[in-house]
């Protein structure tokens, strides 16, 4: 009977490509790597080109501005002398986006958890489909719905907030008028970004290793404790990414805001008062009628929005990177 030596049990070699993790040198791999690298470089070139164009036109406009571009409340590039500034636009953009995030993110995370871990399969599938479908609705549809339905029905909510929460100063209504305010814009933006944040968060929660959840259940954890100890820590970076994606849409939303908001160049902390403005709404409303200087001024405001978006995305990347480092250090 033939004996079996240790060398007979040695597994076959896996090959240099699998051991080193490098390319096999095949033509298809080289083409794929080249296309991937070229696509990344192309995106950077496009971003740099956009930034260069916006900067050039912005410098032309700001050089003729007789006011302070950062602190002036007026927008009159066609005046004599031309005066325009972004103070009101920056305030309105940030405030409406913050309102949208405060309302939308908790609700979106709750819906995502319900679909992924609570709802029966027969209900979860159609509900997820409806959420994904809402994410694809054009913004002008939301704007029309907001102008015809949301604005009239928010009058009662505004009166209720003014009656019981006027002491906060923020919810004190000092001007008579329909609910075409930054608060209304924030609610509309929250409805618009809710499907996006929900959809991405749901997919992240579904990627939680089943072993982690089963281990928590085996230790006697309840359903909520499993979510709190296993699901939420695993999906925290994904929820942050989803929130930043929604924030990006809220910052740059144009037609819906232009349909709902009554623009005015006044900064007021009374969020229920009609008026205000955002970068995108101001560009959409005034670009067609603007002269050369007016368009340069609008492009300058667009550059500020471009920088603001980059800062938000960069901050999100830093938060995710720091959390990964923290998780790796505790592993």
Legacy VTK file of the C-alpha trace (Angstrom):
# vtk DataFile Version 3.0
C-alpha trace
ASCII
DATASET POLYDATA
POINTS 331 float
0.000 0.000 0.000
1.512 3.304 -1.045
2.256 5.718 1.748
1.256 9.351 1.632
4.056 11.807 2.212
3.569 15.329 3.517
4.434 16.706 0.129
1.446 14.890 -1.358
-0.867 16.949 0.845
0.614 20.315 -0.104
-2.049 22.462 -1.824
-1.346 23.508 -5.391
0.292 26.904 -5.862
-2.094 29.815 -6.193
0.053 31.698 -8.665
1.998 34.929 -8.390
-0.997 37.066 -9.242
-3.072 35.830 -6.308
-0.147 35.861 -3.859
1.046 39.357 -4.654
-2.342 40.946 -5.306
-1.008 42.551 -8.495
-2.298 42.484 -12.038
-1.859 39.291 -14.034
-0.526 41.262 -16.969
-3.468 40.340 -19.190
-4.558 42.815 -21.804
-8.063 43.127 -20.302
-6.681 44.002 -16.869
-4.369 46.630 -18.320
-7.234 48.199 -20.277
-9.484 48.251 -17.194
-6.769 49.819 -15.020
-6.069 52.440 -17.677
-9.747 53.304 -18.075
-10.229 53.555 -14.313
-7.208 55.796 -13.869
-8.196 57.931 -16.860
-11.749 58.333 -15.552
-10.469 59.550 -12.201
-8.109 62.026 -13.841
-10.901 63.218 -16.162
-13.189 63.955 -13.203
-10.447 65.998 -11.535
-9.820 67.923 -14.756
-13.525 68.699 -15.129
-13.734 69.929 -11.543
-10.631 72.065 -12.012
-12.033 73.520 -15.245
-15.323 74.417 -13.556
-13.489 76.037 -10.647
-11.233 78.020 -13.012
-14.185 79.288 -15.077
-16.214 80.289 -12.018
-13.211 82.010 -10.443
-12.415 83.991 -13.608
-15.967 85.262 -14.073
-16.354 85.885 -10.343
-13.247 88.072 -10.239
-14.607 90.119 -13.154
-17.869 90.708 -11.314
-16.522 91.334 -7.809
-13.963 93.842 -9.118
-16.856 96.106 -10.178
-18.858 95.679 -6.983
-19.087 98.911 -4.984
-20.278 97.069 -1.883
-18.844 94.267 0.231
-19.527 91.022 -1.578
-19.634 89.016 1.668
-21.679 91.321 3.911
-23.916 93.444 1.642
-27.643 92.680 1.944
-28.629 94.231 -1.406
-28.473 92.674 -4.883
-28.431 95.351 -7.568
-25.611 94.755 -10.085
-27.490 96.877 -12.651
-27.533 99.943 -10.404
-25.322 102.993 -10.549
-23.065 102.188 -8.825
-23.489 98.381 -8.899
-23.912 96.904 -5.413
-24.450 93.232 -4.595
-23.596 90.785 -1.824
-24.261 87.218 -0.717
-25.049 87.704 2.990
-28.774 87.032 2.603
-28.241 84.210 0.115
-25.700 82.441 2.316
-27.946 82.767 5.364
-31.008 81.446 3.535
-29.147 78.548 1.928
-27.591 77.371 5.186
-30.702 77.849 7.341
-33.092 76.082 4.955
-30.639 73.202 4.492
-30.144 72.808 8.251
-33.924 72.727 8.787
-34.211 70.072 6.087
-31.471 67.926 7.622
-32.886 68.190 11.165
-36.283 67.009 9.929
-35.281 64.485 7.264
-32.322 62.524 8.677
-33.961 61.064 11.826
-37.103 60.146 9.897
-35.060 58.637 7.049
-33.003 56.492 9.436
-36.196 55.300 11.123
-37.805 54.361 7.800
-34.628 52.601 6.663
-34.498 50.560 9.889
-38.169 49.680 9.581
-37.748 48.450 6.006
-34.555 46.512 6.686
-35.244 45.010 10.125
-38.878 45.366 11.204
-41.233 45.218 8.240
-42.427 41.855 6.898
-40.918 40.926 3.559
-44.243 41.390 1.750
-44.415 44.978 3.013
-40.702 45.815 2.882
-40.284 45.190 -0.857
-43.089 47.500 -2.098
-42.246 50.131 0.508
-38.610 50.179 -0.619
-39.786 50.472 -4.224
-41.975 53.482 -3.374
-39.089 55.186 -1.560
-36.764 54.663 -4.526
-39.467 55.967 -6.862
-39.898 59.153 -4.810
-36.167 59.818 -5.101
-36.555 60.048 -8.884
-39.386 62.620 -8.880
-38.250 65.891 -10.589
-37.810 68.886 -8.322
-40.302 71.002 -10.264
-43.029 68.512 -9.319
-42.156 68.974 -5.664
-42.184 72.726 -6.212
-45.654 72.754 -7.770
-46.965 70.501 -5.016
-45.372 72.732 -2.398
-46.859 75.924 -3.856
-50.374 74.532 -4.332
-50.685 72.237 -1.307
-47.924 72.703 1.252
-47.945 76.509 1.505
-51.716 76.861 2.199
-51.779 74.048 4.740
-48.750 75.332 6.637
-50.623 78.476 7.672
-52.232 76.579 10.539
-48.889 75.166 11.668
-47.320 78.620 11.560
-50.100 80.081 13.715
-49.754 77.204 16.186
-45.989 77.659 16.421
-46.431 81.404 16.865
-49.001 80.869 19.614
-47.065 78.368 21.712
-43.404 78.876 20.732
-43.138 82.600 20.043
-40.973 82.850 23.176
-38.167 81.141 21.239
-37.979 84.215 18.954
-37.277 81.899 16.013
-40.940 80.850 15.739
-42.378 84.293 16.373
-44.377 85.501 13.370
-44.096 89.282 13.152
-45.265 89.838 9.561
-48.570 89.055 7.929
-48.380 86.907 4.822
-48.643 83.415 3.405
-46.210 80.720 4.490
-43.610 81.384 1.785
-40.738 81.440 4.247
-37.432 79.706 4.871
-39.225 77.392 7.289
-41.532 76.249 4.486
-38.555 75.817 2.183
-36.823 73.703 4.832
-39.854 71.421 5.164
-40.107 71.037 1.383
-36.391 70.260 1.093
-36.743 67.710 3.891
-39.457 65.938 1.909
-37.254 66.008 -1.189
-34.114 64.581 0.411
-35.959 62.048 2.585
-36.103 59.328 -0.135
-32.391 59.723 -0.969
-31.204 59.413 2.622
-33.636 56.560 3.265
-32.609 54.579 0.204
-28.866 54.786 0.853
-29.234 54.121 4.593
-31.426 51.086 3.927
-28.823 49.548 1.650
-26.133 50.149 4.289
-28.205 48.531 7.042
-28.827 45.495 4.845
-25.057 44.971 4.588
-24.647 44.415 8.333
-23.071 40.944 8.846
-25.771 38.527 9.901
-23.297 36.946 12.294
-23.140 40.153 14.364
-26.900 40.283 14.774
-27.184 36.592 15.596
-24.419 36.904 18.190
-26.274 39.749 19.914
-29.537 37.758 19.869
-27.739 34.733 21.303
-26.592 36.889 24.228
-30.219 37.775 24.973
-30.414 41.191 23.319
-33.773 42.573 22.262
-34.509 43.723 18.713
-33.733 47.345 19.599
-30.542 46.371 21.427
-29.387 44.468 18.344
-29.957 47.575 16.225
-28.274 49.843 18.767
-25.209 47.634 19.314
-24.746 46.018 15.887
-26.637 47.784 13.105
-26.185 51.473 13.905
-22.429 51.297 14.671
-21.831 49.354 11.457
-23.900 51.718 9.324
-22.914 55.031 10.924
-20.454 55.997 8.189
-23.002 55.056 5.532
-25.684 57.175 7.187
-23.262 60.112 7.274
-22.564 59.643 3.564
-26.291 59.443 2.816
-26.916 62.591 4.845
-24.205 64.485 2.963
-25.726 63.334 -0.319
-29.068 64.712 0.791
-27.451 67.906 2.040
-25.836 68.388 -1.355
-29.260 68.322 -2.996
-30.698 70.672 -0.375
-27.901 73.209 -0.876
-28.233 73.253 -4.645
-31.992 72.880 -5.062
-33.326 75.471 -7.492
-36.788 75.132 -9.002
-38.652 73.869 -5.935
-37.269 76.700 -3.798
-37.955 79.295 -6.493
-41.573 78.085 -6.707
-42.259 78.229 -2.970
-40.162 81.109 -1.600
-41.054 84.809 -1.672
-37.560 86.267 -2.211
-36.372 89.300 -0.281
-32.930 90.560 0.674
-33.544 90.778 4.403
-31.991 88.577 7.065
-34.463 87.703 9.789
-34.259 85.101 12.540
-38.063 84.947 12.517
-38.216 81.882 10.300
-42.002 82.053 9.890
-41.909 85.461 8.215
-42.160 85.375 4.418
-38.977 86.226 2.556
-35.364 85.202 2.310
-33.290 83.803 -0.503
-30.874 81.069 -1.524
-28.017 80.898 -4.009
-29.719 78.567 -6.461
-33.092 80.338 -6.285
-31.494 83.737 -6.906
-29.513 82.453 -9.909
-32.592 80.828 -11.457
-34.753 83.910 -10.931
-32.351 86.559 -12.247
-30.065 84.932 -14.785
-32.238 85.525 -17.876
-32.790 89.240 -17.249
-29.239 89.992 -16.075
-26.707 91.893 -18.159
-23.027 90.945 -18.426
-22.138 92.311 -14.979
-25.247 90.769 -13.482
-24.333 87.343 -14.829
-20.789 87.690 -13.519
-22.252 88.547 -10.117
-24.518 85.497 -10.236
-21.563 83.329 -11.251
-19.649 84.729 -8.269
-22.470 83.605 -5.983
-22.384 80.234 -7.730
-18.681 79.987 -6.917
-19.487 80.471 -3.224
-22.068 77.672 -3.441
-19.485 75.505 -5.223
-16.962 76.086 -2.430
-19.609 75.496 0.238
-20.503 72.144 -1.309
-16.852 71.103 -1.485
-16.375 72.035 2.179
-19.406 70.007 3.223
-18.256 66.950 1.290
-14.719 67.326 2.617
-15.998 67.531 6.187
-18.038 64.376 5.643
-14.981 62.541 4.319
-12.969 63.622 7.369
-15.687 62.441 9.742
-15.870 59.047 8.042
-12.081 58.678 7.966
-11.738 59.569 11.658
-14.462 57.086 12.576
-12.738 54.338 10.601
-9.475 55.073 12.389
-11.274 55.037 15.750
-12.989 51.743 14.941
-9.707 50.202 13.770
-7.928 51.294 16.930
-10.614 49.700 19.124
-10.771 46.486 17.085
LINES 1 332
331 0 1 2 3 4 5 6 7 8 9 10 11 12 13 14 15 16 17 18 19 20 21 22 23 24 25 26 27 28 29 30 31 32 33 34 35 36 37 38 39 40 41 42 43 44 45 46 47 48 49 50 51 52 53 54 55 56 57 58 59 60 61 62 63 64 65 66 67 68 69 70 71 72 73 74 75 76 77 78 79 80 81 82 83 84 85 86 87 88 89 90 91 92 93 94 95 96 97 98 99 100 101 102 103 104 105 106 107 108 109 110 111 112 113 114 115 116 117 118 119 120 121 122 123 124 125 126 127 128 129 130 131 132 133 134 135 136 137 138 139 140 141 142 143 144 145 146 147 148 149 150 151 152 153 154 155 156 157 158 159 160 161 162 163 164 165 166 167 168 169 170 171 172 173 174 175 176 177 178 179 180 181 182 183 184 185 186 187 188 189 190 191 192 193 194 195 196 197 198 199 200 201 202 203 204 205 206 207 208 209 210 211 212 213 214 215 216 217 218 219 220 221 222 223 224 225 226 227 228 229 230 231 232 233 234 235 236 237 238 239 240 241 242 243 244 245 246 247 248 249 250 251 252 253 254 255 256 257 258 259 260 261 262 263 264 265 266 267 268 269 270 271 272 273 274 275 276 277 278 279 280 281 282 283 284 285 286 287 288 289 290 291 292 293 294 295 296 297 298 299 300 301 302 303 304 305 306 307 308 309 310 311 312 313 314 315 316 317 318 319 320 321 322 323 324 325 326 327 328 329 330
